[in-house]
Amino acid sequence: MSSSALILQTWGAAMIDRKALVQRHNPVIAGFDKFSSLTVGNGNYAFTVDATGLQTFPGLYADGGVPLGNLSNWAWHTSPNPEGYQVEKFPLTYYPTFGGRSVGFPYMPPGQVTDEYKWLKFNPHKLHLGMVRFRLILPSGEEASPDDLNEIEQMLDLWSGVVESGFSVSGTRTSVTTCCHPGQDLVAVRVKSELIRQGRLQLAFHFPYGTWKFAAVDWGKPDRHETEIIRCSGSSVHIRRKLDQDSYDMSAAWSNGTSTFARDKRDKHLFLLTPSPDSDEFELRFRYAPEDDGGELPTFEATLAASERYWRSFWTSGGAIELIGSKDERAHELERRIVLSQYVTAIQSSGDLPPAESGLTHNSWAGKFHLEMHWWHSVHFALWNRVDLLANSLEWYGGILDKARALAASQGYEGARWPKCVAPDGVNGPCYIEPFLIWQQPHPIYYAELIYKIKGDRDTLEKYAEIVFESAAFMASFAEWDNGQQRYVLGPPVAPAQEIFDHATTMNPAFELSYWAFGLSAANAWRERLGLPRVEKWDHVLKHLSKLPEIGGLYVAAETAPDTFTAGTGTKDHPTMLAPLGILPGDMVDRETMRRTLHEVMKVWDWDATWGWDYPMVAMTAARLGECQLAIDMLLMDKITNTYLPNGHNYQRKPLTVYLPGNGGLLSAVAMMAAGWEGGPDAHAPGFPQDGSWNVRYEGLAKML
């Protein structure tokens, strides 16, 4: 198959009505629901609002809901470090490798948390840039509470990326339009209400201290940060924020020069903007930057138009799947999840950094990003004909290449060892599990290979060659020779993707073995495309790599985990023994052994102890095996961690209420099920049931590897 054949797989005589497809899944909200906050954003910045169209009542959403974030990829905070803690000085714990060599890791056993560990683990952390809310005044002069608002009507128009909100206070109607600029960390708001004429509507800007915790706000340390007005006029303000050694700027501008902006007398980090009573309409724009350049803020109309253009282009240029007309009653819900997952991953995961698991909504794991999850966040962008949105974050690996090389060298390996849970600096803090994970290592090779198969150009080969080759060099170096059995083994120490097994003793995890085979094979193919000789060591490892571990005719999690299918022991967390023929194309896999393994997983697995990406992972395995009804059933299994909220987010548990790997995994799975995969059957929608129960139309999708 030629590389160009991977893109623009299309079925259906008539074009899909993209606008109708998207807009029939516009979220519509009719009250304050902590799971129904809505977000506008652009991939590097996101602003989440409640039912008022701003962040008026954040407390309603903070306790186990989807909180009202205001986060940017550049905005990080580091707590004071009076003890001078450094990752480089954290004591290492040494483990023997299979070959007897001793390798040190920044390990801390669970439950043995020291101040040093905690500081290094949670710094830096994503920084909430500040709440922007309404202050609504009742006729009595008291500030309105949520109970005082009624007739709430809110909709996110996905086609334009605009939130339209309406509510009444004491019989007075207020309408709010909220949108985000596609190229700036800027939100524009238009408010229409007689409350403005009555002096009963204000805009409040409230700035918190930084914290690694869930909602990313700490209101209890007012003396640990500064909020300074740099400039202020009747129509604009420029504020500088300082939190310890970190700082950023906020600029705001509004429509009427007679409005007033003042600091609250009781809270030095709270500012009130009172619109002029001369009109019942008011427009506001506010922008955040590491350092504001003083440039004029785009108008509301310009921002609205830019948002409309961006989202219209997004929806019309990428792929599409339509399920209308299907006989299966679950089709509408699956289509809803597909459309909303495209939106939430576009605003949360498409920027120039690999995303955190909760994106730009709240602080999971201090807002750091997990590189083993990067596949689940971002591979779908390429499959949906949005290659540049995957390339955005792939390029970040080049920026930390020297650190990844240094990490590998410090442990006696060649090439570059990619970290696991990091901030933009690419430095992995201490942890009980993170330093031992390896399945993030081949990810950049997969991304680059997918992009090349879609683009098919030499520029792509040259652009990512160093990342591909350095990734593969570590992989070959990490594999150790077992002279007794004349084979290469992975680990110990190693933490498999199914993280419940002891990293000190685990050897030859199934998923990682198959991924090693895929990565080394792709890396040598990459060299041949560039006219370079194959690396003999990579081929030697490939030829002699251990077989996938098998017990009783079933693939198990690892060679050292024969009890994988023993209830209460190995049947929880991720069933990644299925991944070699699912997210991967099946290197070293026997299909019938995998089929038996799939059926055993379905029979014994503890689905209440899984994560959101496990469902699409299993669906992809089922689809490749021709078990199409099972693939659909997995995508729609009724489990808590497979819940998709009204706003489209994949819910896991309190406090992890936003879990973007589930959304991204769903999009990868359905793209594969619709457009197929390399070497797969030449049939329409080969991963969907072929019994006539599903009517699948699709456009502009790439085949999976």
C-alpha positions in Angstrom: 0.0 0.0 0.0 1.4 3.4 -0.8 1.7 5.9 2.0 -0.9 8.2 0.4 -3.5 5.5 0.6 -3.6 5.9 4.3 -5.4 9.3 4.1 -8.9 10.4 3.0 -10.6 7.0 3.2 -14.2 7.9 2.4 -17.4 6.0 2.0 -20.8 7.3 1.0 -22.1 8.7 -2.3 -23.1 12.0 -0.8 -21.1 14.4 1.4 -21.9 14.4 5.0 -23.7 17.5 6.2 -21.0 18.4 8.7 -22.8 21.3 10.3 -25.9 19.2 11.0 -23.8 16.3 12.3 -21.9 18.6 14.7 -24.8 20.8 15.9 -27.2 18.0 16.7 -24.8 17.3 19.6 -24.4 20.8 20.9 -24.5 20.5 24.8 -27.6 22.1 26.2 -27.6 23.0 29.9 -30.7 23.9 31.9 -29.3 24.5 35.4 -26.3 24.4 37.7 -24.9 20.9 37.3 -21.3 20.3 38.5 -20.7 17.9 35.7 -21.9 20.2 33.0 -19.5 23.1 33.0 -18.5 24.1 29.4 -15.2 25.2 28.0 -13.9 27.4 25.3 -10.3 27.2 24.2 -7.7 26.7 21.5 -5.4 23.8 22.4 -2.9 25.9 24.4 -5.4 27.7 26.6 -8.8 26.9 28.0 -11.5 28.8 30.0 -14.3 26.8 31.7 -17.6 28.5 32.6 -20.6 27.7 34.7 -24.2 28.2 33.7 -23.8 32.0 33.7 -21.2 32.0 30.9 -18.5 33.0 33.3 -17.1 31.6 36.5 -19.7 33.0 38.8 -20.2 30.2 41.3 -16.9 28.1 41.3 -17.8 26.4 44.6 -20.6 24.5 43.0 -18.2 22.7 40.6 -15.2 22.3 42.8 -16.4 19.4 45.0 -16.2 16.4 42.7 -17.4 18.2 39.6 -15.7 19.6 36.5 -14.1 22.7 38.0 -13.9 26.1 36.4 -10.4 26.2 35.1 -8.4 29.0 33.5 -5.2 27.3 32.4 -2.5 27.8 29.8 0.3 25.6 28.6 2.8 28.3 29.6 1.4 29.0 33.0 3.2 27.1 35.8 4.0 27.9 39.4 6.8 26.6 41.6 6.4 26.8 45.4 9.2 28.2 47.5 12.1 25.8 47.9 13.9 26.9 51.0 15.7 23.6 51.4 17.0 23.7 47.9 15.6 20.3 46.8 16.9 19.1 43.5 16.0 16.0 41.5 19.6 15.5 40.8 20.3 15.2 44.5 17.4 12.9 45.4 18.7 9.6 46.8 18.6 6.8 44.2 17.5 3.3 44.9 19.5 0.7 43.0 18.1 -2.4 41.4 19.9 -5.2 39.7 19.1 -5.7 36.0 18.6 -9.1 34.4 22.3 -9.0 33.5 23.4 -8.2 37.0 24.2 -4.5 36.4 23.0 -2.0 39.1 20.9 0.9 38.0 19.6 3.7 40.2 16.1 5.2 40.2 14.6 8.1 42.1 12.2 5.7 43.9 10.0 6.4 47.0 7.9 3.5 48.4 4.1 4.2 48.6 3.2 5.7 51.9 6.7 6.9 52.7 6.3 10.5 51.6 9.0 13.0 52.7 9.0 16.7 52.3 11.7 16.4 49.7 9.7 13.9 47.7 6.5 15.9 47.9 8.1 19.1 46.8 9.9 17.5 43.8 6.8 15.5 42.9 4.4 18.5 42.8 6.6 21.3 41.4 6.2 22.9 39.1 2.4 22.7 38.8 -0.2 24.2 36.5 -1.3 27.6 37.5 -4.9 28.9 37.6 -4.8 32.4 36.0 -7.8 33.7 38.0 -11.5 33.5 38.2 -13.6 35.9 36.1 -17.2 36.0 37.3 -20.4 38.0 37.6 -21.4 39.8 40.7 -25.2 39.9 40.5 -27.1 42.2 42.9 -30.6 41.5 44.2 -33.1 44.4 44.7 -32.3 44.0 48.4 -28.7 44.9 47.8 -27.4 41.4 48.6 -25.3 39.4 46.2 -27.3 36.8 44.3 -26.7 33.1 45.1 -27.2 30.2 42.6 -30.8 29.8 44.0 -31.6 33.3 42.9 -31.1 32.5 39.3 -33.8 30.8 37.2 -34.9 30.2 33.6 -31.3 29.0 32.9 -30.7 28.2 29.3 -27.2 27.5 28.0 -25.7 26.0 24.8 -22.3 25.4 23.5 -22.4 25.8 19.7 -19.7 23.4 18.6 -19.7 24.7 15.1 -18.5 28.1 16.2 -16.9 27.3 19.6 -19.2 29.8 21.3 -21.2 29.4 24.5 -24.6 31.2 24.7 -26.0 31.5 28.2 -29.2 33.0 29.5 -30.7 33.4 33.0 -33.0 35.6 35.0 -32.5 37.3 38.3 -35.5 38.8 40.0 -37.4 38.7 36.7 -34.7 40.4 34.7 -33.2 38.5 31.8 -29.5 38.4 31.1 -27.9 37.0 28.0 -24.2 36.2 27.7 -22.0 35.2 24.8 -18.6 33.7 25.5 -15.8 32.8 23.1 -12.1 32.3 22.9 -9.6 33.6 20.4 -8.0 30.7 18.4 -4.5 32.2 18.5 -4.3 34.0 21.8 -5.0 33.3 25.5 -8.0 35.6 25.2 -11.7 35.4 26.1 -14.3 37.8 24.8 -17.7 38.2 26.4 -20.8 40.1 25.4 -23.5 40.8 28.1 -27.0 42.1 27.5 -29.1 42.9 30.5 -31.2 45.6 32.2 -29.2 44.8 35.3 -26.4 46.9 33.7 -28.6 50.0 33.6 -29.7 49.3 37.2 -26.2 49.0 38.5 -26.8 45.5 39.6 -24.3 43.6 37.4 -20.5 43.8 37.9 -17.6 41.7 36.6 -15.2 40.4 39.2 -11.6 39.3 38.6 -10.3 37.2 41.5 -6.7 35.9 41.6 -5.7 32.9 43.7 -2.4 31.5 44.9 -1.0 28.5 43.0 -1.4 24.9 44.2 -0.9 21.5 42.7 -4.3 20.4 44.0 -7.4 19.5 42.0 -9.0 22.9 41.3 -5.6 24.6 41.1 -6.7 27.5 43.4 -5.6 28.4 46.9 -7.6 31.2 48.4 -6.0 30.9 51.8 -2.6 32.5 51.2 -3.2 36.1 50.2 0.2 37.3 51.4 2.1 34.8 49.3 1.3 36.6 46.0 0.9 40.1 44.6 -1.6 41.6 42.2 -0.5 45.0 40.9 -2.3 47.4 38.6 0.2 48.6 36.0 -2.1 50.8 34.0 -5.8 51.6 34.3 -8.2 53.8 32.3 -11.9 54.0 31.8 -11.8 51.4 29.1 -8.8 49.0 29.9 -6.5 47.7 32.6 -3.2 46.0 32.7 -2.4 43.8 35.8 0.8 42.1 36.8 0.8 39.0 38.9 3.7 37.7 41.0 3.7 34.3 42.8 7.0 33.6 44.4 9.5 33.7 41.5 6.8 33.3 38.8 4.8 36.1 37.2 2.4 36.8 34.4 0.2 39.6 33.0 -3.5 40.1 32.4 -4.9 42.8 30.2 -8.6 43.6 29.9 -10.5 46.0 27.8 -14.2 46.8 27.7 -16.7 48.6 25.5 -17.6 51.7 27.5 -15.1 54.2 28.7 -17.2 55.4 31.6 -17.0 52.0 33.3 -15.0 51.8 36.6 -12.4 49.3 37.7 -11.4 49.2 41.3 -9.7 46.9 43.9 -12.1 45.4 46.5 -11.4 46.9 50.0 -11.6 43.5 51.7 -9.5 41.4 49.3 -6.4 42.8 47.6 -6.6 40.1 44.9 -10.3 40.9 44.0 -11.2 43.6 41.4 -14.6 44.8 40.4 -15.5 46.2 37.0 -18.7 48.2 37.0 -20.2 48.8 33.5 -21.6 52.2 32.7 -25.4 52.3 33.2 -25.7 54.2 29.9 -26.4 51.0 28.0 -27.9 47.6 28.6 -25.1 45.9 26.6 -21.4 45.5 27.6 -18.4 43.8 26.0 -15.3 42.6 27.7 -12.1 41.0 26.5 -9.3 39.7 28.8 -6.0 38.2 27.8 -3.2 36.4 29.7 0.5 36.3 28.8 3.9 35.5 30.5 4.6 39.2 29.7 2.1 41.4 28.0 3.5 43.3 25.0 1.0 46.1 25.4 -0.6 45.4 22.1 -4.3 46.2 21.6 -6.7 43.5 22.4 -8.9 42.2 19.5 -12.5 43.5 19.7 -15.3 41.2 20.7 -16.5 41.0 17.1 -13.1 40.2 15.8 -12.6 37.5 18.4 -16.1 36.0 17.7 -15.4 36.0 13.9 -12.0 34.4 14.5 -13.6 31.7 16.6 -16.2 31.0 14.0 -13.7 30.8 11.2 -11.4 28.4 13.2 -14.1 26.0 14.2 -15.8 26.0 10.8 -12.4 25.1 9.3 -11.8 22.5 12.0 -15.0 20.7 11.4 -14.9 20.8 7.6 -11.2 20.0 7.1 -10.9 17.0 9.4 -12.5 13.6 9.2 -16.2 12.9 10.0 -18.2 9.8 11.0 -22.0 9.8 10.8 -24.1 7.0 12.3 -27.6 8.4 11.6 -30.0 5.7 10.3 -28.4 2.9 12.3 -30.8 0.3 13.8 -28.8 0.0 17.0 -30.4 2.3 19.5 -27.0 3.2 20.9 -25.8 4.9 17.7 -26.9 8.4 18.7 -25.0 8.1 22.0 -21.8 6.9 20.2 -22.1 9.7 17.6 -22.5 12.2 20.5 -19.3 10.9 22.2 -17.4 11.0 18.9 -18.4 14.6 18.1 -17.9 16.0 21.6 -14.6 14.1 22.0 -13.3 15.9 18.9 -14.1 19.2 20.5 -12.7 18.6 24.0 -9.5 17.1 22.7 -9.1 20.0 20.2 -9.3 22.6 23.0 -7.4 20.6 25.6 -4.8 18.4 23.8 -3.8 19.9 20.5 -1.2 22.4 21.7 2.5 22.5 21.7 2.9 20.4 24.8 1.8 16.8 25.5 -1.4 17.3 27.5 -2.1 16.5 31.1 -4.6 13.7 31.6 -7.2 16.3 32.7 -6.0 18.8 30.0 -6.4 22.5 30.7 -9.4 22.0 33.0 -7.9 21.0 36.4 -4.8 19.7 38.0 -4.5 16.0 37.9 -1.0 14.9 39.0 -0.1 18.6 39.5 -1.0 19.3 35.9 2.0 17.5 34.6 1.7 15.3 31.5 2.1 11.6 31.4 4.1 10.6 28.3 2.7 7.1 28.2 -0.7 8.6 27.8 0.4 10.8 24.9 -0.6 8.1 22.5 -4.2 8.1 23.9 -4.4 11.9 23.8 -3.1 12.6 20.4 -2.8 9.8 17.8 -6.4 10.3 16.8 -5.6 13.7 15.4 -3.6 12.1 12.5 -6.3 9.5 11.9 -8.9 12.2 11.6 -6.8 14.1 9.0 -5.5 16.7 11.5 -1.9 15.6 11.4 -0.6 19.0 12.4 -2.3 18.7 15.8 -0.3 15.6 16.5 2.9 17.2 15.1 2.5 20.1 17.5 3.3 18.1 20.6 5.7 15.6 18.9 8.1 18.4 18.3 8.4 18.9 22.1 10.5 15.7 22.3 13.2 17.3 20.3 13.4 20.1 22.8 14.2 17.7 25.7 16.3 15.3 23.7 19.5 16.3 25.5 17.9 15.6 28.9 16.5 12.3 27.6 20.0 11.3 26.4 21.5 12.3 29.8 18.9 10.2 31.6 19.8 7.2 29.5 23.5 7.7 29.9 23.2 8.1 33.7 21.7 4.6 33.8 24.3 3.1 31.4 22.2 3.0 28.3 22.6 4.4 24.8 20.2 6.8 23.0 17.4 8.8 24.8 15.2 7.5 27.5 12.0 9.5 27.6 10.6 10.4 31.0 7.1 9.6 32.3 5.4 12.4 34.3 6.9 15.8 33.6 6.4 19.5 33.2 7.7 21.4 30.2 11.3 21.0 31.5 11.1 17.2 30.8 12.5 16.3 34.2 10.9 13.2 35.9 10.5 13.7 39.7 10.7 10.8 42.2 7.9 8.3 42.4 7.1 4.8 43.3 6.3 3.7 39.8 7.0 6.4 37.2 10.8 5.9 36.7 10.3 2.2 35.8 7.7 2.6 33.0 9.0 2.0 29.5 6.0 1.9 27.2 6.3 5.6 26.5 9.6 4.9 24.8 8.4 3.7 21.3 5.6 6.3 21.2 7.5 9.0 19.3 8.4 6.3 16.7 4.8 5.5 16.3 3.8 9.1 15.9 6.5 9.8 13.4 5.7 6.6 11.4 2.0 7.5 11.3 2.7 11.0 10.2 5.0 9.7 7.5 2.5 7.1 6.2 0.0 9.9 5.8 2.3 12.6 4.3 4.8 10.3 2.6 7.4 13.0 2.1 11.2 13.2 2.8 10.8 16.4 4.9 8.9 14.3 7.5 11.7 11.7 7.5 14.4 14.3 8.1 12.4 16.2 10.6 11.9 13.3 13.0 14.9 11.2 12.2 16.9 12.1 15.3 13.9 11.4 17.6 13.2 8.1 15.9 16.9 6.9 16.0 17.6 8.0 19.6 14.4 6.3 20.8 15.4 3.1 19.1 19.0 3.3 20.3 17.8 3.2 23.9 15.3 0.4 23.2 18.1 -1.8 21.7 20.4 -0.9 24.6 17.7 -1.6 27.2 17.1 -5.1 26.0 19.5 -7.5 27.7 20.9 -10.7 26.4 19.8 -14.0 28.0 22.7 -16.3 27.1 21.0 -19.4 28.5 18.0 -19.1 26.2 19.7 -17.1 23.4 17.2 -14.3 23.5 16.8 -10.6 24.5 14.6 -9.8 27.5 13.0 -6.6 28.9 13.6 -6.1 32.6 13.8 -6.4 35.4 13.4 -3.7 36.7 10.5 -2.6 34.7 6.9 -1.5 35.4 4.5 -2.8 32.8 1.6 -0.8 31.5 -0.6 -2.9 33.7 1.0 -1.2 36.7 -0.1 -3.7 39.5 3.0 -5.9 39.2 6.3 -5.5 41.1 8.7 -3.4 39.1 11.7 -5.0 40.8 11.0 -8.5 39.5 8.8 -8.0 36.3 10.3 -9.3 33.1 9.1 -9.4 29.5 5.7 -7.6 29.7 3.7 -8.7 26.6 2.7 -5.2 25.4 6.2 -3.8 25.7 7.8 -6.7 23.9 5.5 -6.2 20.9 6.0 -2.5 21.0 9.8 -3.0 21.0 9.5 -5.1 17.9 7.3 -2.5 16.2 9.6 0.4 17.2 12.9 -1.2 16.2 11.4 -2.4 12.9 10.0 1.0 12.1 13.3 2.8 13.0 15.4 0.6 10.7 12.8 1.1 7.9 13.1 4.9 8.6 16.9 4.6 8.0 16.4 2.8 4.7 14.0 5.5 3.5 16.7 8.0 4.1 19.3 5.9 2.3 21.1 4.9 5.5 22.3 1.4 6.4 20.2 -0.6 8.8 21.6 -0.8 12.4 22.7 -4.4 12.9 22.2 -4.3 16.7 18.5 -3.3 16.2 18.0 -6.2 13.8 19.8 -8.6 16.1 17.4 -7.6 19.0 14.4 -8.0 16.7 15.5 -11.4 15.5 16.1 -12.7 19.1 13.5 -10.8 21.1 11.7 -12.9 23.6 8.3 -14.3 22.5 5.1 -12.8 23.9 4.6 -14.6 27.3 1.9 -17.3 27.1 0.4 -19.5 29.8 -2.2 -22.2 29.0 -2.8 -20.9 25.5 -3.4 -17.3 26.7 -1.2 -14.2 26.5 -0.4 -12.9 30.0 0.7 -9.5 31.2 4.3 -10.5 31.6 6.5 -13.6 31.7 6.7 -13.1 35.5 2.9 -12.8 35.8 1.5 -16.3 35.2 -1.5 -15.4 37.5 -2.7 -12.6 35.2 -6.1 -14.2 34.9 -6.5 -15.2 38.6 -9.5 -13.2 40.0 -8.4 -10.8 42.7 -4.8 -11.0 41.6 -4.1 -9.9 38.0 -7.6 -9.1 36.6 -7.6 -5.4 37.3 -6.1 -2.2 35.9 -5.3 -2.3 32.1 -5.7 -5.6 30.2 -2.7 -4.6 28.1 -1.9 -8.2 27.0 -4.5 -7.3 24.3 -2.7 -4.2 23.1 -0.2 -6.0 20.8 -3.0 -6.6 18.3 -5.1 -3.6 18.9 -3.3 -0.3 19.2 -0.4 -2.1 17.6 -0.5 -4.0 14.3 0.4 -7.4 15.9 4.2 -7.9 15.8 4.9 -11.4 17.2 1.2 -12.1 17.8 -0.7 -15.4 17.0 -4.2 -14.3 16.2 -6.0 -17.3 17.7 -4.0 -17.1 20.9 -5.0 -13.4 21.0 -8.7 -14.3 20.3 -8.7 -16.8 23.3 -7.1 -14.1 25.4 -9.7 -11.6 24.5 -12.5 -13.9 25.4 -10.8 -14.7 28.7 -10.5 -11.0 29.5 -14.2 -10.5 28.8 -15.0 -13.4 31.1 -12.9 -12.6 34.2 -11.8 -9.0 34.1 -12.7 -6.6 36.9 -14.1 -3.8 34.8 -14.8 -1.7 37.9 -11.0 -1.4 38.3 -10.2 -0.1 34.8 -9.6 3.3 33.2 -11.3 5.1 30.4 -8.8 4.1 27.7 -9.2 0.4 28.4 -12.5 0.3 26.6 -11.3 1.6 23.2 -8.1 -0.5 23.6 -10.1 -3.7 23.9 -12.4 -2.5 21.1 -9.5 -2.2 18.8 -8.3 -5.7 19.5 -11.8 -7.1 19.0 -12.1 -5.2 15.7 -8.8 -6.5 14.3 -10.0 -10.0 15.2 -13.3 -9.5 13.4 -15.3 -9.5 16.7 -17.1 -6.4 15.6 -20.2 -6.6 17.9 -17.8 -7.0 20.9 -15.9 -3.9 19.7 -19.1 -1.8 19.8 -20.2 -3.3 23.2 -16.8 -2.3 24.6 -17.1 1.3 23.4 -20.5 1.5 25.1 -20.0 -0.7 28.2 -22.0 0.7 31.1 -19.3 1.3 33.6 -18.4 4.4 35.7 -15.0 4.9 34.0 -16.7 4.7 30.6 -19.1 7.5 31.4 -19.2 10.5 29.1 -20.6 13.6 30.7 -23.0 16.1 29.1 -20.0 18.3 28.2 -18.3 15.3 26.5 -15.6 14.6 29.1 -14.8 11.0 30.0 -15.4 10.7 33.8 -13.3 8.5 36.0 -13.9 9.2 39.7 -13.7 11.9 42.2 -11.6 14.0 41.8 -10.5 12.8 38.3 -13.6 14.1 36.6 -11.9 14.9 33.3 -9.9 12.1 31.6 -8.9 12.9 28.1 -7.1 9.6 27.3 -10.6 8.1 27.2 -11.8 10.7 24.6 -8.7 10.3 22.5 -8.8 6.5 22.7 -12.5 6.5 21.6 -11.6 8.6 18.5 -8.7 6.4 17.5 -10.9 3.3 17.9 -13.8 4.5 15.9 -11.5 5.9 13.1 -9.9 2.4 12.9 -13.3 0.7 12.9 -14.6 2.9 10.1 -11.6 3.4 7.8 -9.8 0.2 8.7 -6.1 -0.6 9.2 -3.0 -1.6 7.2 -3.4 -5.2 6.1 -7.0 -5.3 7.2 -10.0 -6.5 5.3 -11.0 -4.6 2.2 -14.5 -3.9 3.4 -16.6 -0.9 4.4 -16.3 0.0 8.1 -14.6 -3.3 8.9 -14.6 -2.8 12.6 -18.4 -2.3 12.8 -20.9 -5.1 12.8 -21.7 -6.2 9.3 -25.2 -7.4 10.0 -27.0 -4.2 8.9 -27.5 -2.8 12.4 -25.1 0.0 11.8 -25.2 2.6 9.1 -21.7 4.1 9.0 -20.8 7.0 6.7 -17.3 8.5 7.0 -15.0 11.0 5.3 -11.4 12.0 5.4 -10.1 9.3 7.8 -6.7 7.7 7.7 -6.2 4.0 8.2 -4.5 2.9 11.4 -1.0 1.3 11.2 
